[in-house]
Amino acid sequence: MSTATAVDYRDEDFARSVASYFVDIDAADLNAMQQDGATAIVDLAGEYEAMGCSVNTALKAKVLGRLSDIQVRDFALGCHSDVTLPNYVAMWTDLLSMAPAKFVAPVASLCAAITYETGDKEGAAQYLRRAIADDARYSLAALLQRVFASGWPANAFAAMRADLHPKVCALIFI
């Protein structure tokens, strides 16, 4: 018999756990928090790659909280490859389903970007609406609105993302 208990992601304890990983851009240990966030993303993606899911509630909370930082979010944007894309789609959509209010916009924007790259423009627009509903001024959501409206080719967005990723890594892992 399993001793595992189900986690209610709408629970206040989970929301507090996510909030405890919020990144304050004025913090003295900002770079350490960014590194922690980037490492948590890689670790969580590894669980999705190995098992197709993750039961690590603490790691999920850490990723959601650390995505509050733009550098961590941009790191997340560039992590996947064509080979790992399915794992990241599963991870981001799972995280979106459990993200507490005020932590939805980053992960919904990531879902929108990754969905746009697959050619599903309507699905991408739906994720973008979720991001904007959570934070109407969220920077990546505003950028994606412009990208989608302009009809920018998905492969051009993917190329921009791939070009940005090494620069973000260099900033985080200095």
Sequence and secondary structure as in RCSB ss.txt:
>XXXX:A:sequence
MSTATAVDYRDEDFARSVASYFVDIDAADLNAMQQDGATAIVDLAGEYEAMGCSVNTALKAKVLGRLSDIQVRDF
ALGCHSDVTLPNYVAMWTDLLSMAPAKFVAPVASLCAAITYETGDKEGAAQYLRRAIADDARYSLAALLQRVFAS
GWPANAFAAMRADLHPKVCALIFI
>XXXX:A:secstr
        TTSHHHHHHHHTT   TT TTHHHHHHHHHHHHHHHHHHHHHHSS   HHHHHHHHHHTTSHHHHHH
HHT   TTTHHHHHHHHHHHHHH  TTSHHHHHHHHHHHHHHTT HHHHHHHHHHHHHH TT HHHHHHHHHHHH
T  HHHHHHHHHHHHHHHHHHHT 
